[in-house]
């Protein structure tokens, strides 16, 4: 008579253990403040010149009415986990003093998981000279270096789950190709895991670049609007979308206006052009149609 009882106890124990494991692997409930992804933003990367005079660069950016700066900490080819941490820290402090939020972003290559994990964690651990942290963090999911798409997807999801678990209430974003680009280039990332990524992030930032590839108002508007509508259809309805266009200096005035109109018509909560150093007066004029610029 004891054998059934033993088996029952063993079954209950295994069920409980499975429940604990599932709880540990599940993403944490969203409690982050997603307003950091709303309104006007701009971008800087590790190749930009703001490092030379970070306080002056922060003042110029703030004077445009920018609410948020997406700042690259490193990419998969960088020699260090955080590029130029001293000037970057001063830049973040200066932006915060101007009331501008900063989203750190890292581009993983997925070919060296340990490096990608270390550099992702470096965004969370980074502190400025005043002791401040980034207001949000993001993974730039655009590297195609690893040719095995299935393995690339598995490594992406593992990295995103770890970031979600360790970020706590720090907002997390996924910077992605727009679905329209993945349609046009079917071999880039077949079966991109939109449904799996969406629950792990607080916002999605599709890089809906049209400059150089789509000429004129109609072509630009069609590409950007379709891209943003596809993102909305593929992710949970409550996940905010921040639309990034560009590259800024490759777009004519009418193409920039088309980007702004597409953003307004599709309901993205935030908007930006890549990047700050290539955004000319006509770019700021187009963004002014959406509000926030000066």
Secondary structure, 3 states (H helix, E strand, C coil): CHHHHHHHHHHHHHHHHHHHHHHHHCCCCCCCCHHHHCEEEEEECCCCHHHHHHHHHHHHHHHCCCCEEEEEEEECCCCCCCCCHHHHHHHHHHHHHCCCEEEEEEECCCCCHHHHHHHHHHHHHCCCCCCCCCCEEEEEECCCCCCCHHHHHHHHHHHHHHHHHHHCCCEEEEEECCHHHHHHCCCCCCCCCHHHHHCCCCEEEEECCCCCCCCHHHHHHHHHHHHHHHHHHHCCCCCEEEEEEECHHHCCHHHHHHHHHHHHHHCCCEEEEECHHHCCHHHHHHHHHHCCCC
